[in-house]
Amino acid sequence: MVTPDSGSTDLGKILDARGPRATLIVLPKWMTQPDAAKPGWVRVQDLVYPANPEAVLSPQVAIKVARSKGHGEPLRNVGLAQGASMKFLAPAIVQSIAGKDLEPLIVTAEGRIVLAQVRGHQVYLLSEPDLLNNHGMGDERQARAALELLDFLNSTGATSILFDVTANGLGRSRSPLKLAFDPPFLAVTLTIFAAMLLAAWQALARFGPVRRRERAIAFGKTALVYNSAALIRKAGREASLGTRYADLVRDRAISLFRLPAAADPATLNARLEALNPDRSFDATSARAREAHNRGELLGAAQSLNRWLEEAQGESR
Protein backbone atom coordinates (compact mmCIF):
# COMPACT_ATOMS: atom_id res chain seq x y z
CA MET A 1 0.00 0.00 0.00
CA VAL A 2 1.32 3.44 -0.99
CA THR A 3 -0.26 6.69 0.26
CA PRO A 4 1.51 9.63 -1.45
CA ASP A 5 0.91 13.06 0.08
CA SER A 6 0.87 14.67 -3.37
CA GLY A 7 0.30 13.66 -6.94
CA SER A 8 3.74 15.02 -7.82
CA THR A 9 5.46 12.32 -5.73
CA ASP A 10 7.59 10.07 -7.95
CA LEU A 11 6.37 6.47 -7.56
CA GLY A 12 8.52 5.06 -10.35
CA LYS A 13 11.12 3.37 -8.12
CA ILE A 14 8.46 1.90 -5.85
CA LEU A 15 6.46 0.40 -8.74
CA ASP A 16 9.61 -0.93 -10.42
CA ALA A 17 10.59 -2.66 -7.18
CA ARG A 18 7.11 -4.13 -6.80
CA GLY A 19 7.12 -5.69 -10.25
CA PRO A 20 4.13 -8.05 -10.81
CA ARG A 21 3.01 -7.97 -7.17
CA ALA A 22 -0.26 -6.27 -6.25
CA THR A 23 0.18 -2.63 -5.22
CA LEU A 24 -2.58 -0.35 -3.94
CA ILE A 25 -2.13 3.39 -4.41
CA VAL A 26 -4.43 5.61 -2.32
CA LEU A 27 -4.89 8.99 -3.99
CA PRO A 28 -4.55 12.22 -1.96
CA LYS A 29 -7.77 14.11 -1.25
CA TRP A 30 -7.39 16.54 1.65
CA MET A 31 -5.20 19.56 2.42
CA THR A 32 -4.12 19.31 6.05
CA GLN A 33 -2.12 21.26 8.62
CA PRO A 34 -0.54 20.16 11.93
CA ASP A 35 -2.86 20.22 14.93
CA ALA A 36 -1.31 22.56 17.51
CA ALA A 37 -3.34 20.99 20.33
CA LYS A 38 -2.38 17.37 19.50
CA PRO A 39 1.19 16.75 18.28
CA GLY A 40 1.27 14.17 15.48
CA TRP A 41 -2.34 14.93 14.46
CA VAL A 42 -3.54 17.04 11.57
CA ARG A 43 -6.57 19.19 10.83
CA VAL A 44 -8.34 19.23 7.45
CA GLN A 45 -8.24 22.58 5.67
CA ASP A 46 -9.84 21.89 2.30
CA LEU A 47 -9.93 19.52 -0.65
CA VAL A 48 -6.83 19.40 -2.84
CA TYR A 49 -7.21 20.56 -6.42
CA PRO A 50 -8.26 17.69 -8.73
CA ALA A 51 -5.06 18.16 -10.77
CA ASN A 52 -3.08 16.97 -7.75
CA PRO A 53 -4.34 13.35 -7.55
CA GLU A 54 -4.69 13.22 -11.35
CA ALA A 55 -0.88 13.38 -11.64
CA VAL A 56 -0.13 10.29 -9.52
CA LEU A 57 0.64 8.02 -12.50
CA SER A 58 0.97 10.73 -15.13
CA PRO A 59 1.81 10.64 -18.00
CA GLN A 60 1.73 6.83 -18.34
CA VAL A 61 -1.82 6.55 -17.00
CA ALA A 62 -4.20 9.47 -17.54
CA ILE A 63 -7.03 9.82 -15.05
CA LYS A 64 -9.67 12.44 -14.29
CA VAL A 65 -10.87 13.18 -10.76
CA ALA A 66 -14.41 14.24 -9.85
CA ARG A 67 -16.20 14.93 -6.56
CA SER A 68 -19.85 14.39 -5.63
CA LYS A 69 -21.94 14.36 -2.47
CA GLY A 70 -22.52 11.04 -0.72
CA HIS A 71 -25.27 10.10 1.67
CA GLY A 72 -23.96 6.88 3.19
CA GLU A 73 -25.37 4.74 0.36
CA PRO A 74 -23.61 1.39 -0.34
CA LEU A 75 -20.86 1.29 -2.94
CA ARG A 76 -21.14 -1.48 -5.55
CA ASN A 77 -18.55 -4.15 -6.33
CA VAL A 78 -18.23 -4.72 -10.09
CA GLY A 79 -16.05 -6.59 -12.54
CA LEU A 80 -13.53 -8.90 -10.87
CA ALA A 81 -14.73 -7.72 -7.46
CA GLN A 82 -18.37 -8.47 -8.08
CA GLY A 83 -18.41 -11.51 -5.76
CA ALA A 84 -16.20 -9.93 -3.07
CA SER A 85 -17.58 -9.50 0.44
CA MET A 86 -16.40 -5.89 0.98
CA LYS A 87 -19.28 -3.52 1.62
CA PHE A 88 -18.28 0.12 1.75
CA LEU A 89 -20.57 3.05 2.41
CA ALA A 90 -20.17 6.33 0.54
CA PRO A 91 -18.58 9.16 2.62
CA ALA A 92 -20.02 12.69 2.71
CA ILE A 93 -17.86 13.78 -0.24
CA VAL A 94 -17.00 11.02 -2.70
CA GLN A 95 -13.85 11.39 -4.80
CA SER A 96 -14.05 9.30 -7.95
CA ILE A 97 -11.79 8.69 -10.97
CA ALA A 98 -12.20 7.94 -14.66
CA GLY A 99 -9.84 6.89 -17.43
CA LYS A 100 -9.56 4.61 -20.46
CA ASP A 101 -6.83 2.50 -18.79
CA LEU A 102 -8.90 1.75 -15.68
CA GLU A 103 -10.86 -1.44 -14.94
CA PRO A 104 -13.60 -0.60 -12.36
CA LEU A 105 -13.80 -2.73 -9.20
CA ILE A 106 -15.84 -0.54 -6.82
CA VAL A 107 -18.21 2.16 -8.05
CA THR A 108 -20.81 4.53 -6.62
CA ALA A 109 -24.53 4.11 -7.17
CA GLU A 110 -24.16 6.38 -10.21
CA GLY A 111 -21.33 4.24 -11.64
CA ARG A 112 -18.41 6.52 -10.77
CA ILE A 113 -15.19 4.58 -10.10
CA VAL A 114 -13.82 4.48 -6.56
CA LEU A 115 -11.44 1.51 -6.91
CA ALA A 116 -9.91 0.47 -10.22
CA GLN A 117 -7.15 -1.72 -11.61
CA VAL A 118 -4.72 -0.33 -14.18
CA ARG A 119 -5.11 -2.48 -17.30
CA GLY A 120 -2.22 -4.90 -17.81
CA HIS A 121 -0.71 -4.24 -14.37
CA GLN A 122 -1.19 -5.37 -10.78
CA VAL A 123 -1.58 -1.72 -9.77
CA TYR A 124 -4.80 -0.61 -8.09
CA LEU A 125 -6.01 2.95 -7.56
CA LEU A 126 -8.28 3.87 -4.65
CA SER A 127 -9.66 7.33 -5.29
CA GLU A 128 -11.36 7.67 -1.89
CA PRO A 129 -8.88 7.71 1.06
CA ASP A 130 -11.77 8.22 3.54
CA LEU A 131 -12.48 4.49 3.22
CA LEU A 132 -9.14 3.57 4.83
CA ASN A 133 -7.98 6.57 6.88
CA ASN A 134 -8.61 7.22 10.57
CA HIS A 135 -11.96 8.83 9.78
CA GLY A 136 -13.03 5.73 7.90
CA MET A 137 -11.77 3.37 10.61
CA GLY A 138 -14.05 5.15 13.09
CA ASP A 139 -16.99 3.23 11.60
CA GLU A 140 -17.02 -0.51 12.33
CA ARG A 141 -18.63 -1.32 8.98
CA GLN A 142 -16.03 0.68 7.04
CA ALA A 143 -13.19 -0.93 9.02
CA ARG A 144 -14.52 -4.42 8.27
CA ALA A 145 -14.86 -3.54 4.58
CA ALA A 146 -11.27 -2.19 4.57
CA LEU A 147 -9.96 -5.53 5.86
CA GLU A 148 -11.99 -7.33 3.23
CA LEU A 149 -10.51 -5.03 0.56
CA LEU A 150 -6.94 -5.81 1.64
CA ASP A 151 -7.72 -9.53 1.66
CA PHE A 152 -9.21 -9.27 -1.83
CA LEU A 153 -6.17 -7.49 -3.27
CA ASN A 154 -3.84 -9.86 -1.41
CA SER A 155 -5.47 -12.98 -2.82
CA THR A 156 -2.21 -14.37 -4.26
CA GLY A 157 -1.41 -16.20 -1.05
CA ALA A 158 0.87 -13.58 0.51
CA THR A 159 0.87 -13.54 4.32
CA SER A 160 1.67 -9.86 4.93
CA ILE A 161 1.02 -6.34 3.69
CA LEU A 162 3.79 -3.80 3.14
CA PHE A 163 3.03 -0.15 3.88
CA ASP A 164 5.59 1.83 1.87
CA VAL A 165 6.10 5.17 3.64
CA THR A 166 9.04 6.32 1.52
CA ALA A 167 6.53 8.19 -0.66
CA ASN A 168 5.76 10.26 2.46
CA GLY A 169 9.42 11.15 3.02
CA LEU A 170 9.94 8.59 5.82
CA GLY A 171 12.23 5.61 6.13
CA ARG A 172 15.09 7.01 4.05
CA SER A 173 17.94 9.49 4.52
CA ARG A 174 17.95 12.70 2.55
CA SER A 175 20.39 13.00 -0.31
CA PRO A 176 23.33 15.29 0.60
CA LEU A 177 23.18 16.72 -2.92
CA LYS A 178 19.48 17.62 -2.57
CA LEU A 179 20.09 18.89 0.97
CA ALA A 180 22.67 21.36 -0.37
CA PHE A 181 19.97 23.05 -2.45
CA ASP A 182 17.39 23.28 0.37
CA PRO A 183 17.19 26.14 2.90
CA PRO A 184 19.08 26.99 5.04
CA PHE A 185 22.01 25.29 3.26
CA LEU A 186 21.14 26.92 -0.07
CA ALA A 187 22.78 30.21 0.99
CA VAL A 188 26.07 28.44 1.78
CA THR A 189 25.92 26.55 -1.52
CA LEU A 190 25.42 29.79 -3.47
CA THR A 191 28.31 31.46 -1.60
CA ILE A 192 30.67 28.57 -2.41
CA PHE A 193 29.52 28.62 -6.05
CA ALA A 194 30.21 32.38 -6.29
CA ALA A 195 33.67 31.90 -4.75
CA MET A 196 34.45 29.17 -7.29
CA LEU A 197 33.38 31.46 -10.15
CA LEU A 198 35.65 34.26 -8.87
CA ALA A 199 38.56 31.83 -8.50
CA ALA A 200 38.03 30.57 -12.06
CA TRP A 201 37.85 34.14 -13.36
CA GLN A 202 41.10 35.03 -11.59
CA ALA A 203 42.79 31.96 -13.07
CA LEU A 204 41.72 32.92 -16.61
CA ALA A 205 42.36 36.68 -16.45
CA ARG A 206 45.16 38.39 -14.50
CA PHE A 207 44.47 41.46 -12.39
CA GLY A 208 47.25 43.88 -13.43
CA PRO A 209 50.79 43.17 -14.69
CA VAL A 210 52.76 40.13 -13.62
CA ARG A 211 54.80 40.87 -10.50
CA ARG A 212 58.32 39.55 -10.86
CA ARG A 213 59.65 37.48 -8.05
CA GLU A 214 62.46 39.19 -6.13
CA ARG A 215 65.91 37.61 -6.01
CA ALA A 216 67.02 36.04 -2.75
CA ILE A 217 70.38 37.83 -3.15
CA ALA A 218 70.24 41.11 -5.09
CA PHE A 219 72.91 42.43 -7.46
CA GLY A 220 75.16 45.53 -6.87
CA LYS A 221 77.33 47.15 -4.20
CA THR A 222 74.36 48.43 -2.23
CA ALA A 223 72.93 44.93 -1.95
CA LEU A 224 76.37 43.68 -0.86
CA VAL A 225 76.47 46.31 1.88
CA TYR A 226 72.96 45.46 3.08
CA ASN A 227 73.68 41.73 3.06
CA SER A 228 76.93 42.20 4.96
CA ALA A 229 75.20 44.45 7.49
CA ALA A 230 72.46 41.92 8.01
CA LEU A 231 75.03 39.16 8.54
CA ILE A 232 76.95 41.26 11.11
CA ARG A 233 73.71 42.22 12.86
CA LYS A 234 72.59 38.59 13.05
CA ALA A 235 75.98 37.59 14.51
CA GLY A 236 75.67 40.30 17.20
CA ARG A 237 79.00 41.93 16.24
CA GLU A 238 77.79 45.48 15.52
CA ALA A 239 79.34 47.09 18.62
CA SER A 240 82.81 45.65 17.80
CA LEU A 241 82.92 47.63 14.53
CA GLY A 242 83.55 50.97 16.31
CA THR A 243 87.36 50.66 16.23
CA ARG A 244 87.38 49.73 12.55
CA TYR A 245 85.04 52.60 11.66
CA ALA A 246 87.20 55.12 13.54
CA ASP A 247 90.29 53.85 11.66
CA LEU A 248 88.32 54.12 8.38
CA VAL A 249 87.45 57.81 9.04
CA ARG A 250 91.07 58.46 10.10
CA ASP A 251 92.41 56.97 6.83
CA ARG A 252 89.80 58.92 4.87
CA ALA A 253 90.90 62.20 6.49
CA ILE A 254 94.59 61.47 5.80
CA SER A 255 93.75 60.88 2.13
CA LEU A 256 91.50 63.96 1.78
CA PHE A 257 93.85 66.40 3.49
CA ARG A 258 97.06 64.84 2.13
CA LEU A 259 98.58 64.28 5.55
CA PRO A 260 101.89 62.39 5.79
CA ALA A 261 100.85 58.81 6.44
CA ALA A 262 104.43 57.95 7.56
CA ALA A 263 104.46 60.56 10.34
CA ASP A 264 104.58 59.37 13.94
CA PRO A 265 101.17 58.85 15.65
CA ALA A 266 101.53 61.85 17.94
CA THR A 267 102.27 64.24 15.06
CA LEU A 268 99.48 62.73 12.96
CA ASN A 269 96.94 63.05 15.82
CA ALA A 270 97.94 66.68 16.32
CA ARG A 271 97.35 67.39 12.63
CA LEU A 272 93.92 65.68 12.78
CA GLU A 273 92.92 67.69 15.88
CA ALA A 274 93.89 70.89 14.08
CA LEU A 275 91.58 70.14 11.16
CA ASN A 276 88.41 70.80 13.24
CA PRO A 277 88.88 73.08 16.24
CA ASP A 278 85.19 72.73 17.22
CA ARG A 279 85.12 68.92 17.53
CA SER A 280 87.88 66.68 18.85
CA PHE A 281 88.82 63.72 16.68
CA ASP A 282 90.41 61.85 19.59
CA ALA A 283 87.31 62.17 21.80
CA THR A 284 84.93 61.23 18.97
CA SER A 285 86.96 58.20 17.86
CA ALA A 286 87.32 57.10 21.50
CA ARG A 287 83.50 57.02 21.79
CA ALA A 288 83.35 54.76 18.74
CA ARG A 289 86.06 52.42 20.06
CA GLU A 290 84.34 52.13 23.46
CA ALA A 291 80.75 51.54 22.13
CA HIS A 292 79.00 48.59 23.77
CA ASN A 293 75.72 48.46 21.81
CA ARG A 294 74.18 49.47 18.54
CA GLY A 295 72.82 52.79 19.83
CA GLU A 296 76.19 53.97 21.19
CA LEU A 297 77.94 52.89 17.98
CA LEU A 298 75.42 54.74 15.81
CA GLY A 299 75.82 57.98 17.81
CA ALA A 300 79.64 57.78 17.66
CA ALA A 301 79.60 57.05 13.92
CA GLN A 302 77.37 60.05 13.28
CA SER A 303 79.78 62.26 15.30
CA LEU A 304 82.76 61.00 13.25
CA ASN A 305 80.89 61.80 10.03
CA ARG A 306 80.09 65.31 11.26
CA TRP A 307 83.74 65.81 12.29
CA LEU A 308 84.86 64.89 8.78
CA GLU A 309 82.25 67.13 7.09
CA GLU A 310 83.11 70.09 9.36
CA ALA A 311 86.85 69.54 8.73
CA GLN A 312 86.20 69.65 4.99
CA GLY A 313 84.27 72.88 5.47
CA GLU A 314 87.14 74.44 7.42
CA SER A 315 89.64 73.48 4.73
CA ARG A 316 87.62 75.32 2.08
Helices and strands as residue ranges (DSSP letters): H 12-18, E 23-26, E 30-34, E 42-47, H 51-54, E 64-69, E 76-77, G 79-81, E 93-98, E 102-107, E 113-118, E 123-126, G 129-131, H 134-137, H 140-153, G 166-168, H 176-179, H 185-204, H 221-235, G 239-241, H 242-256, H 265-275, H 281-289, H 294-315
